[in-house]
Amino acid sequence: MGLHGLTSITLGVPDVEAACGYYEEFGLAPSGDSSGGRRRFATLEGGDQLTLAHAPRRRLLEIGVGADDPDDLDRIESNLAGLGAEFERSGDELVAHDPHSALRVSVTIAARIVQWPAEVVPMNGPGRPDRANLRAPGIERTNKVRPRRLGHVVVGSLDQEASQHFFTQGLGFKVTDRVPSLASFLRCSTDHHNLLLQQAPLNFLHHTAWEVDDVDEVGRGAHAMLQEHPERHVWGLGRHHIGSNFFWYLKDPAGNFSEYYADLDCVLDDQLWKPWVVEGARGIYNWGPPPPPSFIKPDDLAELMTGAHAPR
């Protein structure tokens, strides 16, 4: 696969400074590379992966996708031309636009993110005292939780099937799993999904997802974020059925959900992966507290729908 994952996202928010405080507390590091009123933040391994910019309403302005070489861009250019899609090619960057999800996608030639292996933590179980005479390492951690990298984004599309066609046939994403007539989980790396497209009455960002080492880091990160701001809580702790990952969702000042996640399914060999078509509650989660109505339908959707028809 010539594509190898998300390189970055740009979020538009009404209050950049408030969002900056949130994402720094979330564990992203402010970058000195900021200009034009935009603020950049880095993950541990992915470099600058979040840019915050001013916008009248919250929205995902752009996603960045990494490609290996010019041949990958040539192939995408040919595919998009065949679809009659809107795009521009300039050197080592190709920018395309999906009208159904209102997503601007910047595909650039970029180095692959190199991750160091997370520590294998021993766990006790019935008849298996793998951590005999020792306390669990997770309860002794005192370091601030910091995401390793950006993993995926979830967006609403006016025509989920058409958006799926744009990303798969045009850009080269692959379908991992599907929820019929509702959502498709697409990947441009070995992650289970890098983009989830869901059918929606408007284009909006549902959430961004950031990888941490394990379930203890998911819990520790959320606990720290909620100590002084319990209103940030959205949903968690739980485990998804599709993707298998542990999750905890929080809400930034603009209303965007941000997810700490760990233990996502990994697809190393396309021939060995069997896509699922999943219906019912398992399309959302395997276990955990029931998802609140505001997770399925964010509280500000009506406001966003009004704003979507207002002059920008």
Secondary structure as UniProt FT lines:
FT   STRAND          3..13
FT   HELIX           16..26
FT   STRAND          29..30
FT   TURN            36..37
FT   STRAND          39..43
FT   TURN            44..46
FT   STRAND          47..54
FT   STRAND          59..67
FT   HELIX           70..83
FT   STRAND          86..90
FT   TURN            91..92
FT   STRAND          93..98
FT   TURN            99..102
FT   STRAND          103..109
FT   STRAND          124..125
FT   TURN            126..127
FT   STRAND          128..129
FT   TURN            130..133
FT   HELIX           137..140
FT   STRAND          149..157
FT   HELIX           160..165
FT   HELIX           166..171
FT   STRAND          174..179
FT   TURN            180..182
FT   STRAND          183..187
FT   STRAND          195..199
FT   STRAND          205..211
FT   HELIX           215..227
FT   HELIX           230..232
FT   STRAND          233..239
FT   STRAND          246..251
FT   TURN            253..254
FT   STRAND          257..262
FT   HELIX           270..272
FT   HELIX           280..283
FT   HELIX           293..296
FT   TURN            299..300
FT   HELIX           301..308
//
